[in-house]
């Protein structure tokens, strides 16, 4: 009985042991499988998310850099800083320049002046974005999305000119890689989901994610049932991994991380049901084996445990196969890491490399087995290699890090000892309670080279390859600091070519560009090795001459440059002769900072031009004071136009024989509040240089138009009134239209207003004047040539202009006391004009002797004090009322007696 009971006890105990061992084995297998799945998921989600965040930051930064390249172009800054009156002329060039930048993956660009008005735009901006997310920490950067255009980064950057904001550039840069990034999350696992969100007050707005690729979520809650969503941690600036529920209530494993300092957050999630499905599937395979094992064990009690050994062997084999399948899953994840372009390595808390993907091996030239198990400092140059362990120890003790969680540019060291730039981002995670680091590396050699090329293009002149304004200013600053230490002199020379416009007009802009390159090469060859030549734009160059002993050295160099620039230039089939004007400013007597030296050299250059061109001038404070007086006059002219300080006078022009009034000439004066009544010669030239000549002409036209209406209302017979114009207003098409509107239409004054242009203005720009002349005549405005014969006389110009009336230069108005040569020159000019059927007017006739002499020598009309004094409008009306006017159809002022012989 005892034996039987004992046998039953043994059988029961053995059965319990077998069942217990089976249950423990099954539970152990399931636990190992699930634990491995957890570890692999956490590691892959964390590393995958870190990689994607880096891509997002890189793409946002690259998009902003492309817009910044536009904002830093000196060409656009100069156009935005140009006065509004030249905006129309500059718009075509600006549009062409902006369109050239669209090839840099920009969909639209817009330029705004500093007052907020739109200056120019090209391309198409995204309209009606579903998500409009301003990025924190990026001035003027906003991430936009709609279903039609996808992701677009809109960047608004200021445009600086001479350290002052002159406008703004707004650009749309498509970021298609963000769409690919979200879709790319599916490559990790069929149930993986990548989401990108930003704060929306107490809520958040999310761009379309992997599952909802065409739907954005705007203003959704950051928590569900009181539990924060993973994205809320990312938006709070935290990184990590969590098992929780998503916004749909599904259990998920989630890695979360902020997107640098943009204010965005990114989450990569996987449904836990999908995660553990392979484990449960594998366990359904293992479970029958365990059941079979239990059955066999129980049978072994009866069969003396013999079959048990065989079953145990079979069970062990099945467990190995299950483990192999689990390893295959890990290999799949590892394959993803091994095939990305970025280098990825995981590092222990003590700095020992644990994984090293092929991209890292390619960057550093090491095989993975040469690095794994060794300290990561072997990839660093000195002194970082020696201090790396101290950095890690300091971080473990204090938590202070300079690299963790931020992207940085560092230097890497290859196996052969060579060094190269890398973009590094290090993230921290915990695995099995132990701290780990994951480093993502990208070879920055190509990017650095591209940045160097872009910096070179941005700081050098594209045409001549000379340094541009920024490098010139930087070099002057260096010379100032060096001179402060050594006490040596240096000079800033401003070089401006004389009549470069004539080269462009006669040979074309292509040959003009070749000419500028020849000038640049000649300047470089003439200077010393320690000197520098740069180009500001157009035909303006700046030369920096270092280490001068005396101011005379600067003068000698300027003289040498002038001789070099006046030598003939061979340009294909043309031989060109040119000259330049050079202004010299010396440090320290002419300025102690960059802006002052450049400004004073520029002022000296203009003095050289005024002195006759082809010269150099050193800066002179007294001359500069005169320039300041001219600037003050130009500034006062702006106020004079609106303050009623301008005064218009009228003076009659009479026939020589009948002394009838056949024309009225206008004379402009300025009643200056300080200097009194100024003659036109005192300020009209300044108005031309300041761009006010057109405004003055428009003001004069309005005054004349008002007086003509009043005179006609009074029933006066009116001769034509002539208004003198400078070169710039004469070429202005808008002013021509204003004259035409006064002459034509209902209530107009046909043939009652004419214009006068000096011969000197014609010779300054003959082609432009001839083109404008056809416009005046087409609009019915008579053009008189003034100041003819004062030293610029040119028969071809006279024939091309074909004026009806010519007014002689005042220097030709003489009496019988003039020498024979002067009289001979005068009679020759008059005879030439009469041969061309041109009416000749003598100027500034003030005495009866002059009148008699000019009458005898053949002038048809005369003007000046003898013809009548300067009069205001009312006095002129009285004069017209009392004067006898020529009868309608009567030809006057063209009788040409034969000049009396001397």
Order of alpha helices (4+ residues) and beta strands (2+ residues): alpha-alpha-alpha-beta-beta-beta-beta-beta-beta-alpha-beta-beta-beta-beta-beta-alpha-beta-beta-beta-alpha-alpha-beta-beta-alpha-alpha-alpha-beta-beta-beta-alpha-alpha-beta-alpha-alpha-beta-beta-alpha-beta-beta-beta-alpha-beta-alpha-beta-beta-beta-alpha-alpha-beta-alpha-alpha-beta-alpha-alpha-beta-alpha-beta-alpha-beta-alpha-beta-alpha
